[in-house]
Amino acid sequence: MSRYAVLLSLAVIWIGNPGELVRLQKGENIISYNPAQLCFSNRSFAFGVATAAYQIEGGWNASGKSESIWDRYTHTHPEWVYDHENADVATDSYHKAKEDVQLMRTLGVQFYRFSISWPRILPEGFNNKINEDGVRYYNELLDELEGNKIGALVTMYHWDLPQSLQDLGGWTNPIMADYFVDYARVLFQTFGDRVKTWLTFNEPLTFCHDGYGGGDAPGGRASGLEDYMCAHNVLRAHGMVYRMYKEEFDKDRQGYVGISLDMPWMEPASPSAADKTAAETARQFLFGWFAHPIFSTQGDYPPIMRQRIDAISRRQKFARSRLPSFTEAEIINIRGSYDFLGLNHYTTNLVKPGTGKISLKPSYDDDMGVKLTVNPKWPKSNSTWLRVVPWGFRKTLNWIKNTYNNPLVVVTENGVSLEKGLDDAKRVNYIDSYLRSLHAAIYKDGCDVVGYTHWSLLDNFEWMRGFSERFGLFEVDYRSPDRTRTARRSAHYYATVAKTGCLPDKHDYKY
Ligand code: GBE
């Protein structure tokens, strides 16, 4: 048995109600590492499961809820979704919150990451009208969680913008930051007594790049322009909400605000200098775009983005850079606006330089200038973008540690899509191998990770892929009016991990 002593600074983070639920502490004074039995130390590490409002709730127009951009999108263009489905009912969690909490009880998880639907709480988008039924729904969910001693990690925005705000330009309109602050204040006022751990946004890379720069809702399809505007306003909004929370709600420093950013590991396609540089450029464009303004000591966009986008904009004869500029005050406001980093990690890509060809039509891909591939030997999932590459998880966490001075990290998503079926040995192996990689990152490398959230509790509406991709520990029968949930093999495996804090002997779970 070998032992590693890791010294880290002290700060405390809670998921759930202080005093009752799991207490997460930044750093352990001494961490012992025993390769024979991989445990996540002393129960100060928490295991959870995640979902998002649009993907599970249904009740799309129930009791005062208004239309979101995903309602509009799936209703007007069903053909743009792979199986022409929508989430009008989804897993019907609007009616089945209690049942969902019971599933979590059987898993023995310490917290639930869910998101709040903005148009369910504020049907006009603005805070001049609060929908009481929306408040009731989340109050009941929170009560149910509390009664079962499950903490809440709440995402304010998991992509379902009120359509009324999209009609004003959505995230490309700078005023949206102010309206988001109004919305966040309502959430803090209404739920802040019970929710102490918040995420402002889920994956701005995805909803800005794919939603405003591409064909996901709202379908901006203006890459290299709208995606940069969206990101700019989202970063401003995040900084403003963080400061507002600290000033107005968190006098006793009991609450924590972070953001969930997604990062596939970017591995150089070869050891060549060119490939290494391309991989780092990709990391900065994909992750640094949002992380550098918030988590770096300098703040602002990553220098490589500024240089490349300014230069390419000039070549395309734009009067100004397509990458907007922050004011000095905004840079300061956004820099350091976090208590922890939420990391969504699933997979890895290989990176080499792109062709260098720049078309006249702006695009984020040209601006980044790299080519992403995969190793065909990496095991496939049921999603084209997701290959199983557990070592990429450890590399991602180490890169974050080294680039941003070892921030406190909660893994807010990790998981895999597979075919329908209860005997999901591949998912068991995915979770087990990724958790081993995570364990090494924490206990061998000293990465400051205090929680792991599996995506997802149950099968749900997988955005552009409809119901065709299944990420759940529980299988959902979409043909039954009850949307019956059934535990998969992976649910039993994950329950063992969540209840003991240790990875069971691998042989128990090899099929
Ligand atoms: C997360 O994103 C989301 O937060 C969550 O809502 C979702 O359910 C979960 O992933 C599972 O997908 O043409 O197929 O290559 C790929 C993970 C689009 C990061 C998929 C967008 C992965 C970013 C398009 N990607 N996503 S394509």
Residues whose N, C-alpha, C, O or C-beta is under 5 A from the ligand:
A	BS01	GBE	E203 T206 D262 T384 W385
